[in-house]
Every structure is written in C-alpha cells, then in structure tokens.
C-alpha cells in the first residue's frame, strides 16, 4: 500500500468530465458526486467562466470552490469571485493581434474577468509570435476548447494554490486530472497527476500517469488508478466507504 494521501481532486472540465461541446459524461458526474459525499473535495480548474463552474458544482453537488479562466479567477460563490489577472492587457493584445492576423475572432462565451477567448481559427504559433513581439504581459494558450489570451502571470497552478488555501488542502495531497497543455502547471504542483486518453502530447508527457480511455470514461479510469497506485485500494472499496 502506498504511503501518500489523497484528500482532494483537481479536475479540468472540457475534454475531461465533458466533451469539447460541453456535454457532461453522466457516469463520471455521478462518480464525482459519490466521491464528494465521501469527503473528497472536487475542485474544477478550467478555462470556463467562474459562473459556469459555480453552476456546474451546484448541480453536481460537489465543492463550491473552483478555478476559472485558466487560473485567472477563483470562485467561492457566485458573489465571491477573486480576480487574479487584469483583462485590460488581454483587450489590448486582442486589438494588436486582430490587426496583424486574419481570421482572429472572439468566441461567444460567458463574460470574462481576466481573459479574452478566441476561436481556434488561426495559426497558434503565428499568434504567439505576434504577441511576443508586442511587449504586452500576455500569453496565448490553447485549451483545445478555445484559444485564450491571458496575463503572463496567470495559470492553473496559481489559481489552484489560492483555492487549496481556502480549502485548507496541501497540494501534495491533490490528484490533478486533465487533457490539455493548460493543465501542465497544475500537474507540476500536485502530488500526482493523470492525463486522460484524449490528452495532448504535452499533458501526457508531464503527467505522473496516463490512462487510455478518453473524456468521462478516462476520468473514471483515472480515479480508479489514483486509489490503486497511491493508496493500494480498489476504487469500489473506496466508494463503499
């Protein structure tokens, strides 16, 4: 049996518990509810907005504290949202980018506090080069759901640290599960990390473990693997309490 502890799970949303259209895997959702009811906080760490994550946690019956906008905001409730970035830089970067590259378009999403969300309609490397030359303190990142212009100081690790402080959880006791390069920073600070089967090469390379199944099925496989590898327990035993 392993000597480490698991007290919390940090989960990406799109490409992990949901597909890239936002459709939830029902079996995975039910499993997360069961884990939460057994005392394991489930912290969503996503490129989605604070309000979307608050609603998701509310309907699933999981932990209220969540990290949105790829680490730019931490939500404790719909009325308690902690902002970690400055959207004005993203707005300037969008204006700079759209003047120099064709097909740069805003993606219709819920309003954002710290970032600008774009359609994946142009070459990412070209966009990164243009923004690097601008001198603005921003990054252009790909969540596989969209491109995001974020502050250079913002990432999922920074937001997750704030969320874990609120919950009183140590990063070493957290298992992070995700699918994209935006998940790598939180992989690096957590005790263990798992990339689902549809993950990018970068996410798979930087994860502690990988599973073969994609999306929600992969999330369930990752939960099984977590308890087996770290605690030496069968997941069914955990769910039975």
C-alpha positions as a LaTeX table, in Angstrom:
\begin{tabular}{lrrr}
\hline
Residue & $x$ (\AA) & $y$ (\AA) & $z$ (\AA) \\
\hline
Unk1 & 0.00 & 0.00 & 0.00 \\
Unk2 & 1.28 & 3.49 & $-0.83$ \\
Unk3 & 2.33 & 5.93 & 1.90 \\
Unk4 & 0.88 & 9.10 & 0.33 \\
Unk5 & $-2.54$ & 10.56 & 0.95 \\
Unk6 & $-5.33$ & 11.67 & $-1.35$ \\
Unk7 & $-7.61$ & 14.31 & 0.14 \\
Unk8 & $-8.72$ & 16.25 & $-2.97$ \\
Unk9 & $-9.09$ & 16.10 & $-6.75$ \\
Unk10 & $-8.42$ & 19.00 & $-9.13$ \\
Unk11 & $-10.23$ & 18.40 & $-12.42$ \\
Unk12 & $-10.28$ & 20.06 & $-15.80$ \\
Unk13 & $-13.75$ & 20.21 & $-17.40$ \\
Unk14 & $-13.78$ & 20.31 & $-21.23$ \\
Unk15 & $-12.02$ & 17.22 & $-22.54$ \\
Unk16 & $-12.11$ & 15.57 & $-19.11$ \\
Unk17 & $-15.55$ & 15.37 & $-17.48$ \\
Unk18 & $-17.22$ & 16.84 & $-20.59$ \\
Unk19 & $-16.59$ & 16.70 & $-24.31$ \\
Unk20 & $-15.44$ & 19.79 & $-26.22$ \\
Unk21 & $-19.06$ & 20.83 & $-26.78$ \\
Unk22 & $-19.61$ & 20.95 & $-23.03$ \\
Unk23 & $-21.74$ & 17.79 & $-22.78$ \\
Unk24 & $-21.16$ & 16.09 & $-19.43$ \\
Unk25 & $-20.44$ & 12.40 & $-19.06$ \\
Unk26 & $-23.28$ & 11.31 & $-16.78$ \\
Unk27 & $-21.49$ & 8.33 & $-15.23$ \\
Unk28 & $-18.43$ & 10.46 & $-14.45$ \\
Unk29 & $-20.65$ & 13.14 & $-12.92$ \\
Unk30 & $-22.35$ & 10.59 & $-10.64$ \\
Unk31 & $-18.96$ & 9.23 & $-9.58$ \\
Unk32 & $-17.75$ & 12.68 & $-8.62$ \\
Unk33 & $-20.87$ & 13.24 & $-6.51$ \\
Unk34 & $-20.14$ & 9.98 & $-4.69$ \\
Unk35 & $-16.53$ & 10.97 & $-4.02$ \\
Unk36 & $-17.58$ & 14.36 & $-2.71$ \\
Unk37 & $-20.13$ & 12.76 & $-0.41$ \\
Unk38 & $-17.34$ & 10.57 & 0.97 \\
Unk39 & $-15.37$ & 13.69 & 1.93 \\
Unk40 & $-13.10$ & 14.28 & $-1.09$ \\
Unk41 & $-13.31$ & 17.89 & $-2.33$ \\
Unk42 & $-13.66$ & 18.14 & $-6.12$ \\
Unk43 & $-12.15$ & 21.39 & $-7.41$ \\
Unk44 & $-12.87$ & 22.25 & $-11.03$ \\
Unk45 & $-9.92$ & 24.00 & $-12.69$ \\
Unk46 & $-10.97$ & 25.13 & $-16.14$ \\
Unk47 & $-10.89$ & 27.71 & $-18.90$ \\
Unk48 & $-14.62$ & 28.18 & $-18.32$ \\
Unk49 & $-16.03$ & 31.24 & $-16.55$ \\
Unk50 & $-16.50$ & 31.49 & $-12.80$ \\
Unk51 & $-20.28$ & 31.40 & $-13.13$ \\
Unk52 & $-20.30$ & 28.28 & $-15.31$ \\
Unk53 & $-18.16$ & 26.44 & $-12.78$ \\
Unk54 & $-20.30$ & 27.59 & $-9.86$ \\
Unk55 & $-23.39$ & 26.29 & $-11.64$ \\
Unk56 & $-21.67$ & 23.01 & $-12.54$ \\
Unk57 & $-20.57$ & 22.42 & $-8.94$ \\
Unk58 & $-24.01$ & 23.32 & $-7.64$ \\
Unk59 & $-25.86$ & 20.89 & $-9.91$ \\
Unk60 & $-23.34$ & 18.10 & $-9.37$ \\
Unk61 & $-23.33$ & 18.62 & $-5.62$ \\
Unk62 & $-19.55$ & 19.00 & $-5.45$ \\
Unk63 & $-17.21$ & 21.59 & $-3.90$ \\
Unk64 & $-18.21$ & 25.23 & $-4.34$ \\
Unk65 & $-14.63$ & 26.48 & $-4.66$ \\
Unk66 & $-13.44$ & 26.41 & $-8.28$ \\
Unk67 & $-10.80$ & 27.93 & $-10.54$ \\
Unk68 & $-11.89$ & 29.53 & $-13.80$ \\
Unk69 & $-10.38$ & 31.37 & $-16.75$ \\
Unk70 & $-7.31$ & 29.08 & $-16.72$ \\
Unk71 & $-6.34$ & 30.32 & $-13.27$ \\
Unk72 & $-7.46$ & 33.92 & $-13.65$ \\
Unk73 & $-10.31$ & 33.70 & $-11.14$ \\
Unk74 & $-11.14$ & 31.70 & $-8.04$ \\
Unk75 & $-14.83$ & 31.36 & $-7.23$ \\
Unk76 & $-16.08$ & 30.67 & $-3.72$ \\
Unk77 & $-19.67$ & 31.53 & $-4.63$ \\
Unk78 & $-21.38$ & 33.42 & $-7.48$ \\
Unk79 & $-20.95$ & 36.58 & $-5.37$ \\
Unk80 & $-17.42$ & 35.85 & $-4.08$ \\
Unk81 & $-15.06$ & 35.76 & $-7.06$ \\
Unk82 & $-11.37$ & 36.53 & $-6.56$ \\
Unk83 & $-9.72$ & 38.07 & $-9.61$ \\
Unk84 & $-6.04$ & 37.25 & $-10.21$ \\
Unk85 & $-5.49$ & 38.94 & $-13.60$ \\
Unk86 & $-6.05$ & 42.20 & $-15.49$ \\
Unk87 & $-8.30$ & 41.91 & $-18.54$ \\
Unk88 & $-7.19$ & 45.27 & $-19.95$ \\
Unk89 & $-3.97$ & 43.63 & $-21.16$ \\
Unk90 & $-5.97$ & 40.93 & $-22.92$ \\
Unk91 & $-8.12$ & 43.54 & $-24.64$ \\
Unk92 & $-5.03$ & 45.38 & $-25.88$ \\
Unk93 & $-3.49$ & 42.11 & $-27.02$ \\
Unk94 & $-6.62$ & 41.17 & $-28.93$ \\
Unk95 & $-6.63$ & 44.51 & $-30.73$ \\
Unk96 & $-2.93$ & 44.10 & $-31.59$ \\
Unk97 & $-3.42$ & 40.52 & $-32.78$ \\
Unk98 & $-6.52$ & 41.16 & $-34.88$ \\
Unk99 & $-4.79$ & 43.97 & $-36.76$ \\
Unk100 & $-1.96$ & 41.67 & $-37.83$ \\
Unk101 & $-3.53$ & 38.24 & $-38.40$ \\
Unk102 & $-6.61$ & 37.40 & $-40.44$ \\
Unk103 & $-9.43$ & 35.26 & $-39.03$ \\
Unk104 & $-8.91$ & 36.29 & $-35.39$ \\
Unk105 & $-12.41$ & 36.09 & $-33.90$ \\
Unk106 & $-13.88$ & 36.34 & $-30.44$ \\
Unk107 & $-15.53$ & 33.09 & $-29.34$ \\
Unk108 & $-19.02$ & 33.61 & $-27.89$ \\
Unk109 & $-18.75$ & 32.64 & $-24.22$ \\
Unk110 & $-19.89$ & 33.79 & $-20.80$ \\
Unk111 & $-18.30$ & 37.14 & $-19.80$ \\
Unk112 & $-14.72$ & 37.02 & $-18.57$ \\
Unk113 & $-12.94$ & 38.98 & $-15.82$ \\
Unk114 & $-9.33$ & 38.36 & $-16.84$ \\
Unk115 & $-9.00$ & 36.89 & $-20.34$ \\
Unk116 & $-10.12$ & 37.12 & $-23.95$ \\
Unk117 & $-11.43$ & 33.91 & $-25.53$ \\
Unk118 & $-10.88$ & 33.36 & $-29.26$ \\
Unk119 & $-12.00$ & 30.82 & $-31.82$ \\
Unk120 & $-9.34$ & 28.31 & $-32.88$ \\
Unk121 & $-9.46$ & 29.82 & $-36.37$ \\
Unk122 & $-5.86$ & 30.88 & $-36.96$ \\
Unk123 & $-2.33$ & 29.54 & $-36.53$ \\
Unk124 & $-1.44$ & 29.43 & $-32.83$ \\
Unk125 & 2.32 & 29.72 & $-33.33$ \\
Unk126 & 1.88 & 32.79 & $-35.53$ \\
Unk127 & $-0.35$ & 34.36 & $-32.91$ \\
Unk128 & 2.14 & 33.64 & $-30.13$ \\
Unk129 & 4.92 & 35.27 & $-32.16$ \\
Unk130 & 2.88 & 38.41 & $-32.80$ \\
Unk131 & 2.00 & 38.79 & $-29.12$ \\
Unk132 & 5.58 & 38.12 & $-28.01$ \\
Unk133 & 6.71 & 40.99 & $-30.25$ \\
Unk134 & 4.05 & 43.30 & $-28.78$ \\
Unk135 & 5.76 & 43.51 & $-25.40$ \\
Unk136 & 2.44 & 43.09 & $-23.62$ \\
Unk137 & 2.45 & 40.89 & $-20.46$ \\
Unk138 & 0.20 & 38.23 & $-22.00$ \\
Unk139 & 0.25 & 34.67 & $-23.30$ \\
Unk140 & $-1.81$ & 32.96 & $-26.00$ \\
Unk141 & $-2.75$ & 29.44 & $-24.91$ \\
Unk142 & $-4.77$ & 26.59 & $-26.39$ \\
Unk143 & $-7.20$ & 24.76 & $-24.10$ \\
Unk144 & $-8.49$ & 22.63 & $-27.04$ \\
Unk145 & $-11.86$ & 24.30 & $-26.30$ \\
Unk146 & $-10.58$ & 27.70 & $-27.50$ \\
Unk147 & $-7.57$ & 30.00 & $-27.62$ \\
Unk148 & $-7.20$ & 32.23 & $-24.58$ \\
Unk149 & $-5.28$ & 35.48 & $-24.17$ \\
Unk150 & $-4.27$ & 35.54 & $-20.50$ \\
Unk151 & $-1.92$ & 37.54 & $-18.31$ \\
Unk152 & 1.60 & 36.14 & $-18.29$ \\
Unk153 & 1.34 & 35.69 & $-14.50$ \\
Unk154 & $-1.86$ & 33.64 & $-14.71$ \\
Unk155 & $-2.04$ & 29.86 & $-14.96$ \\
Unk156 & $-3.94$ & 26.98 & $-13.40$ \\
Unk157 & $-1.29$ & 26.37 & $-10.75$ \\
Unk158 & $-1.58$ & 29.89 & $-9.38$ \\
Unk159 & $-5.36$ & 29.74 & $-9.21$ \\
Unk160 & $-5.36$ & 26.25 & $-7.73$ \\
Unk161 & $-2.98$ & 27.31 & $-4.94$ \\
Unk162 & $-5.44$ & 30.03 & $-3.93$ \\
Unk163 & $-8.34$ & 27.55 & $-3.99$ \\
Unk164 & $-6.44$ & 24.98 & $-1.94$ \\
Unk165 & $-5.53$ & 27.62 & 0.67 \\
Unk166 & $-9.25$ & 28.40 & 1.02 \\
Unk167 & $-10.00$ & 24.69 & 1.49 \\
Unk168 & $-7.02$ & 24.05 & 3.78 \\
Unk169 & $-5.60$ & 21.36 & 1.49 \\
Unk170 & $-1.92$ & 20.74 & 0.71 \\
Unk171 & $-1.00$ & 20.42 & $-3.00$ \\
Unk172 & 0.90 & 17.22 & $-2.20$ \\
Unk173 & $-2.42$ & 15.57 & $-1.30$ \\
Unk174 & $-4.13$ & 16.52 & $-4.57$ \\
Unk175 & $-4.56$ & 14.41 & $-7.71$ \\
Unk176 & $-4.91$ & 16.60 & $-10.82$ \\
Unk177 & $-6.66$ & 15.18 & $-13.90$ \\
Unk178 & $-6.78$ & 16.87 & $-17.30$ \\
Unk179 & $-6.23$ & 16.75 & $-21.03$ \\
Unk180 & $-4.51$ & 19.88 & $-22.36$ \\
Unk181 & $-1.28$ & 21.85 & $-22.13$ \\
Unk182 & $-3.09$ & 24.39 & $-19.93$ \\
Unk183 & $-3.26$ & 21.65 & $-17.26$ \\
Unk184 & 0.53 & 21.22 & $-17.09$ \\
Unk185 & 1.11 & 23.95 & $-14.44$ \\
Unk186 & $-1.35$ & 22.31 & $-12.03$ \\
Unk187 & 0.17 & 18.89 & $-12.81$ \\
Unk188 & 3.51 & 20.29 & $-11.65$ \\
Unk189 & 2.33 & 21.43 & $-8.20$ \\
Unk190 & 0.10 & 18.48 & $-7.28$ \\
Unk191 & 1.19 & 15.30 & $-5.58$ \\
Unk192 & 0.04 & 13.23 & $-8.56$ \\
Unk193 & $-1.41$ & 13.94 & $-11.99$ \\
Unk194 & $-3.17$ & 11.90 & $-14.64$ \\
Unk195 & $-3.72$ & 12.62 & $-18.33$ \\
Unk196 & $-6.84$ & 11.13 & $-19.93$ \\
Unk197 & $-6.69$ & 9.24 & $-23.22$ \\
Unk198 & $-7.52$ & 12.24 & $-25.44$ \\
Unk199 & $-4.83$ & 14.41 & $-23.84$ \\
Unk200 & $-2.25$ & 16.41 & $-25.77$ \\
Unk201 & 1.28 & 15.09 & $-26.00$ \\
Unk202 & 2.43 & 17.84 & $-23.63$ \\
Unk203 & $-0.12$ & 16.89 & $-20.99$ \\
Unk204 & 0.71 & 13.20 & $-21.28$ \\
Unk205 & 4.45 & 13.83 & $-21.03$ \\
Unk206 & 4.09 & 15.96 & $-17.91$ \\
Unk207 & 1.57 & 13.77 & $-16.07$ \\
Unk208 & 2.56 & 11.23 & $-13.43$ \\
Unk209 & 0.28 & 8.66 & $-15.03$ \\
Unk210 & $-1.73$ & 8.27 & $-18.25$ \\
Unk211 & $-4.90$ & 6.32 & $-18.97$ \\
Unk212 & $-6.08$ & 5.01 & $-22.32$ \\
Unk213 & $-9.76$ & 5.94 & $-22.24$ \\
Unk214 & $-10.89$ & 9.43 & $-23.34$ \\
Unk215 & $-13.15$ & 12.07 & $-21.77$ \\
Unk216 & $-15.52$ & 10.93 & $-18.99$ \\
Unk217 & $-14.62$ & 7.26 & $-19.34$ \\
Unk218 & $-10.99$ & 8.29 & $-18.97$ \\
Unk219 & $-11.81$ & 10.32 & $-15.86$ \\
Unk220 & $-13.37$ & 7.27 & $-14.21$ \\
Unk221 & $-10.33$ & 5.19 & $-15.21$ \\
Unk222 & $-8.10$ & 7.89 & $-13.73$ \\
Unk223 & $-9.98$ & 7.79 & $-10.43$ \\
Unk224 & $-9.57$ & 4.02 & $-10.26$ \\
Unk225 & $-5.86$ & 4.43 & $-10.99$ \\
Unk226 & $-5.46$ & 7.12 & $-8.31$ \\
Unk227 & $-6.54$ & 4.92 & $-5.44$ \\
Unk228 & $-4.83$ & 1.82 & $-6.80$ \\
Unk229 & $-1.43$ & 3.44 & $-7.35$ \\
Unk230 & $-1.33$ & 5.79 & $-4.37$ \\
Unk231 & $-3.30$ & 4.02 & $-1.64$ \\
Unk232 & $-3.26$ & 0.44 & $-2.86$ \\
Unk233 & $-7.06$ & 0.29 & $-2.72$ \\
Unk234 & $-9.67$ & $-0.83$ & $-5.22$ \\
Unk235 & $-11.90$ & 2.11 & $-6.20$ \\
Unk236 & $-15.02$ & 0.06 & $-5.48$ \\
Unk237 & $-13.83$ & $-0.30$ & $-1.86$ \\
Unk238 & $-13.47$ & 3.47 & $-1.56$ \\
Unk239 & $-16.99$ & 4.11 & $-2.88$ \\
Unk240 & $-18.39$ & 1.62 & $-0.36$ \\
Unk241 & $-16.84$ & 3.75 & 2.38 \\
\hline
\end{tabular}
